[in-house]
Amino acid sequence: MAHLPLARLRFKVLSVAMGPDDRDRHRAQRVRLMSALRRCALPKLLRSDIDAMLAGRDSRDASATPLERPLNELQHLLEVVQAGEDDQSALGELCRVLVERLRAATVQVVTGSSEPRTLARAGRPWQGDVQAIERILTGGAALTADAACEPYVAAHPIRYGQEPIGVLCCRWTAGVAAEPRRANELLHAGALAAAAPVRSVLDRAHLVSAPAAGGDLIGSSPPAVQLRDAIARAARAPFPVLLEGESGSGKELVARGVHRSSARRDRRLCTVNCAALSDDLLEAELFGHARGAFTGAIGERAGLFEEADGGTLFLDEVGELSPRAQAKLLRVLQDGEVRRVGENLPRRVDARIIAATNRQLADEVAANRFRADLRFRLDVVRIVVPPLRERATDIPALAAHFWAEATARIGSSATLTPDTLAALARYDWPGNVRELQNAVASLAVHAPRRGRVVPSMLPAHIARSGAAGAATFEMARQEFERRYVRAALAQSGGHRARAARELGLSRQGLAKMMRRLQID
């Protein structure tokens, strides 16, 4: 020891720092010894250790009992994590605090057993053994600092629900005196504090939305793939397109996809809701009007047919048109000319028509509510938009997409858990994609701004439907029959005779099955 002056000084500093716990009795003596050592010519690292002891950096733990000290450490680190703006920055701040308190060279949070990935780091780049991290993730045992070899390395597994999800690693530079017991306490407390943020960051990695192919259509299920193929085929043809599907299933998105993929993509896409306008207003909206044609017409105005010349005109809810409006629309489709209200001059227009309805136009024609000749004009290329319950595998990707939009708008960093996504996928969604979007937006508003959103935070009717699956085979069979019958009724637009034919049943047999399955 006499031939190693630095080691002797370091030993003396540690001896003073680890003296008796009776601070009232020995405090003055420790301060005098530290002050005497401080006046010596010391290396920078050893001088900083003495300054920290003199400044009382660890005074909060010095008065605590051996049982209270780890609790104090955990409380402090939990406060650090909760004060972060989001989970990622909270992990970074946790690593920074641990680097400062342990006087370490590197502290980092690592996850992933096959390909370790660093979630947060403070200090220098990691130079330790990566295989040791993999062993901790696999076996779950902590790695304590070995006083026999330098530089010291310690690591502690981060567990969530008894499952190792990451590792909190710490490394010191050679020559730094580390206290293994204190390092283990701090790393254990840090691993407990980091568990929730690490779980949220990992859950968010699963919420990456699938790429939206075919416009804004998201999903990789067979119905979604078939729908994208139908959009591509319809876009290549110059004929009118009829979109059939339940309300909220995304017919307007399909219309946009057809327009964007067609040769008319550089011209306008004009949209009108036929159910929201009266006959007179609809006529003026579609065909335009001359000045003075009616009260309030202070100037001439071009209609949507003229504005969509060379482009596309999307007629939403076309099944709601009155007989008078149907006749005028048929005339325009036949002649390719429009007359503004109050004018006799015809104007040539070249607008591609995409019509959408949540009804079956064939049934409307049979009930004398829709003109058969207009139906044949519109129903050239038909695309059936499937309801969301037939695309259950697409619900997680859709929910992730809507969640990212909603949280970005309200400044939230909360994360949907896989269990919550599974609960959303088990719900029937009678309002289809629109209902899912609104439900996710409402959940983002009412959920905490940070952390994990669990299934219990869902609305009651969704949570009940998203509860655990059927307990018996008979219950599972009934649930399958109920979904199958509902899908047939949805495809037939609620027409029971047609749904019975699709199911291979009589009308009376379908009625009995609906009563047995409690389907309204």
N, C-alpha and C positions, 0 to 999 in steps of 0.2 A: 504493500500500500504506500510505503514511503517513496517508492520509485514512480508512482502514478499520482501526481498531485491533483489532477482533475477528478480522478475517481475518488480520491480521499475527500475532496470538497463536496462532491455529490453525495457521498455516504454520510457526511456530517449534516448536510441539508436535510436528507431524508430522516436521519436520526432525530433531528429537532422537530421536523414536521410530524413524525409519528410518535411523539412523546406521550406522556400520560394524558388522560381525558379530562383531568381536573384543571380547567382553564383558569379559574380564579387564582389558583395556586402557582401555576407555571407560566401564565401568559407573559408576565414581565420578563421572565428569564428567556423565553423564546424570542421575544422581540429584541432583547439585547444581543443574543447570539446571531440572529438574522441580520441585524444592523451591522454587526462586526464583519460578518461574511460579505455584506454588500459593499463594504469599503475596499475589499480586495479586488485585484485585477482578474475579472472573471469572464469566461466566454459569454456571448450574447444569450444563448439558450438557458444557461444556468442562472444568469442574472435575471431573466424574465421569470423563472420559477421562484426566485427569492422575492421579487417584486410582487408576484401574485400572492404569496404567503403573507407578506407584510401588509398588503392592501386588504387582506381578509376576504379574498374572492370566494373562499369556501366557508365563510363564517356561518352561513345558514345551516350547513350540515354539521359544523363542529359541535353545536350545542344539542344536536339530536342524538337519540339513542340509536344503537345498531339496528333496531327494528324500524325506527321512524325514518332513518336516512333513505332507504330505497323508496318509501312512500313519498317523501319530499321530492326525490328525483323524478318519480313518475308524474306527480302533480305538475311540476315545472315543465316537463316535456309535453304533457298533454295541453297545457296552456299555450306552449309554442305552436303546436300543431293546430289548435283551434283558432289561433290568431291569423293563420295564413289565409290569403285571398282565395286560393283553391287548393285542391289536393296536391298538385304537382309542386306548387311553390311552398306548401307546408312541409313536404318531404325535404326540399332543399334547405329550408330554414332549420329543420331538425338536424340535418347533417352539419350545418354550420355551427350550431350551438354545441353539438357533441365534439366537433373538432376543437372548439375553444376550451371546453371544460376538460377534455381529456388530453389537451395539448398534443394532438395526434397530427400526423402528416396527411392522412386521408380517412374520410368516413363516407361510405356510399351505401345505397340501397340497391340490391340486385335481385332480379326475379328471372324465372325461366330455367328449368333444369337442362333441357336439351341445348338451347342456345341462350346462355345468360345475357340478360339485358339490364343495363344500368338505368334505373328510374331517376335517381338523384345522387349528387356527389358534392362534397365540399373538400377543399384542399387540392392536393396534387393528384394527377392521374394515378390510378391503381397500378401498383407494381407487385401485388401479392399473387398467391397461388390460386388460379381460377378453378382448378380441380377441387380444392378444399371447399370452395363455394358450392360446387355441384354435389359434393358429399353431404354437406349440411342440408341442402334442399332435398336430397334423397332420404337421408337418415333422420334428419330433424334434430341432431345433437349439436350443442354449442361448441365453439372452438375458443378456448381460453388462452390468454397470453402465456407463453412458455418463457420463464425467466432464464432458461439455459441457452437460448438462442436469440440472436438479434438479427434484423429488427423485429420488434414484437408485432404479432398479428393476432387479432381476436375477432370473432364473429358470433352472431346470435341469430337463430331462425326467427322469422316473422310469421306468426301463426294467425289464422283466422278460422274459427270454428274447428280447432284442433288440426287444421290442415296447413302444412308449411307452404306459404305463398311467396316467400322472399327471404333474403338474408341481409342483415345489417352488419357491414364489415368495417373494421377499423385497423389502421396500420400506422406504426410510429417509425420515425427515422432512427437509424443506428445511433446509439449513445444517449437516447432520451430515456430517462428513468420513468417507467410506467408502474402504476400500482395495479396488479392483476385483479385484486378484489374490487377496487373501486371501478375499474374498467368494466368488469363483468356486471356490476350493479347498474351502471349507466347504460350499457348496451342492452341489458334485459329490459330496463325501463323504456329505452328508445324503441325497442322492437314492439313492446306493447302499445306505445303511442303511435307507431307507424302502421299498425295492422289495418285500421279502417281506411286511411288514405291510400295505402297500397292496393287494398281490395277494390276501392272505387276506380283507381287508375286502370287496373286490370279489367274491370267490368266495362269501362269506357272503350277499351280496345276492341271489345266484341260488338260495339254499337256503330261500327263503320258502315254506313249505308251502302247498299249495293249500287253499282253504277246505273244511272237511269238511261236505259236504251229505249229507242223509239219515243222520243220526247221526254216527258216527265214520268213515264211508266216505270215503276220500281218493282222488281220481283224476278225470281228465277223458277217459279213453279211451272208445271206444264201448261195450265191455263194462261199464265202470263207470257210464256214463250209463244204459244199459239196466237195470242192477241197481237204480239209484236209482229209476227209473220203476216197476220191479216192486215195490219197497218201498212206494212211495206208493200204488199200486193195492191192494196187500194190506192196507195200514193202513186204507183206507176200507171194507173188507169185514169182516164179523164172523165169517168162517169160519176153520177151522183152516188153518195154513200148514205146508207141508213144505219144509225147506231141504235141498238136496242139493249136495254139493261135497266136494272133497278135504280131508283133515285140514290144518288151519292156514290155510284160505283165507278165514276171517273170517265163519263162519256165525253165531257169537254176536253179532258186531257188527251183522249184518243183523237178527237177532232183536231187538236193542235198538232199531234204527231203526224196525222195524215197530211196536214197542210205543210208542215216543216219538211217532210220527206218528198213532197211533190215538186213538179216543175214550176209551181206557182209560189214557191217559198219566198220570193223576193217581193211579192205584192201583198196587199193587206188581207188579214183574216178578220172579218166583221162578224160579230155575234149579236143575236137578238133572242130574248126569251119570249116565245110566243104566248105563254100563259100570263105574262105580266102586263100585257097591253090590250086595250079594247080594240074593236074592229077598226074604228076611225083612226086611232093613234097608230095601230099596226100598219095600216095602209100608208099613212104618211111617213112612217119610219122606214118601211121597205122601199117605197116607190118615190118618196120625196113629194114636194108640193111647190106650187107657184105662189107668187106674191098675191095676197088677198084671197087665196083659195078658201079660207075659213077664218073665223075670228082668232086673232093672234098671229096669223101668218103675215108678219110685217115684211118678209123678204122671201125670196125663193131659196129652196134648200134641196140638195141632192139626197136621194134615199140610199139605203144600204146596198141595194143592188148596184147602183152606180159607183159607190165608194169601193165596192168589192170587184169592180171590173178588172179582169185579168187575175183576180185572186180567188178567195174562197169566202162563201157566206154560210155561216153556221146557224141553223134554225133549231134552237133548243126547245124541247117540249112541243114538237110540231103536232102531236096528237091533240093538243088543246085548241087548235084553230077552229073557228066557227065555220059553218058551211059557206058563208059569204067570202071569208078570207081564203078558204080552200079554193074556191072558184077563181079568184083573182091570182092566187099563186100558181094554179095550174096554167092559166093563160100565159103568164110570163115564162114558165118552163117550156111551154109548147112553142111560142113565137120567138123567144130570146129577146123580147123588147119590153120596155116599161114605159108607162105614161105617168108623169107626175100628177098629183091631185090638182085639178084646176087647169090642166093642159090637155091638148089633143095631139101634141107632137110626140110620136114614139121615139124612143132612144134605144139603140142597140147596146146590149150588155153581154159580157162573157164572164159570168161568175159561176164557179163550181159550187154546187149545193151539197152540204153535209147536214143531214137532219138527224135529230135525236129524239127518242121518246122512251118513257118508262112503261108504255103500254104495248100490247101486241096489236099492230095495225091490222092484221088479218081479222082478229076478233072485233076490232072497231068497225071494219068494213061490214062484217057479218051483222053487227048491231045497227047498221045505217048511221053511224056517227062519223064516218070518214069516207071520203070519196075513193072508190076503187081505182079510177083512172089516175088520181093524184098519188095513190099509194104505189102504183106500178111505175110512175115517173120517179119517185124517190127511192124505191126499193130495187135499185139496180145492183149495187154492191152492198151486201148486208154484213155488218159486224156485230156480233153479240158480245157485249161486255160482261164478263162473269162477275157475280157478286163476290164480296170479300170472303164469305164463308167457304167458297170453293177454292180460295187461294190462301188457306190457313198458313201454309209454310212461308208465305210472303209477309205475314203480319209482323214478325220481328224486324225485318228490314224496313218496312214502312214506319213502324213505331219509332225505330232509331232515327230515321230521317226526320219525322215530325218532331221528335224530342230535341234533336240538334237545332232545328229552326226555332222552336219555342224557347229553349234555354238561352239561345243567343239573343233573342229579342228582350228577355227580361233580366239578362245578366246572371243567370244561375249556372252553377257548376255541378249540380247533382247528377247522379248516374242511375239509370235503370238497371236493376239486377237481372240476371238470367231468369230467375224465378218469376219476376214481374213480366218479362217478355213472354214467358210460357203461359202465364195466366191470361195475358191479352190474346194470345193465339187460341186459347180454348173458348173464348167468347164468340157468340154467333154473329155479332155486329149487324143487326137488321138495318141500320143506317149506312152500312158499308164504309167506304174509305172516308167519307165526310165525317161520320160519327167517330171513327178512330182518331182522326186529326183533332177534332174538338175535345175528345176525351183526354188525349195526350197533352193538349194545351192547358186544359183545366188542371190536370195532374201537376204540370210544371209550375203552375201558379200556387197551388196549395201545398206542394211538397217543400221540405227544407231547401235552402239555397245551396247546401253542400251535403256530401255524404251519399248514401245509397237509398234509393227509393224501392221499398220492399212491397210485396203484394198486398199487405194489409192497408197500404195507403190508397189503393184503388177504390173507386166508387163501389158501394155495396153490391149493386146488381152485377157488376163485372167481377168482383171478388168472389161472389157466390158461384157464378158460372165458372170461374177460373180456379175453383178449389180442386183438390186432388181428384183424380179420375175415378171411374166407377169401381166399387169395391168387389163386385161379383161379375161373372161372365154374363149373366142375364141382364144386369144393368148396362153393361157395355154394349150388348146386342141391341137393347132398346134405344140407347143413345145413337147408335149407328143408324137404325131404322128411322129415327126421328130426323136426323140430319139428311138422310137420303130422300125422304118424302118431302121435306121442306125445299130441298134443291129442285125436285121435280116440279113442285108448285111454283117456285120462283121462275123456272125456265118457261113455264106455260103462262106466266103472268097471272097466276091465281085461278086459271080456268081448270076446274076439277076434272071435267071429262077428258080434256087433252092430257092432263097429268096422269090420269088413270091409264090411258092408252100407253103412255111412255113407260109406266111401271108394270104393264101387263096385268092390270086389275080392272075389274068392273067399277062403275061409279059407286055402287053400294059397298063394294069391298074397300075402296079407298076411304069412304066415309067411316066405315067401321074401324079401319086402321088409324085414322086420324083421331077418333074418339079414344081408342086404346092408348095411343101415344100422347094424348092430351095436346093436340095441335089445334090451335084456333083456326 
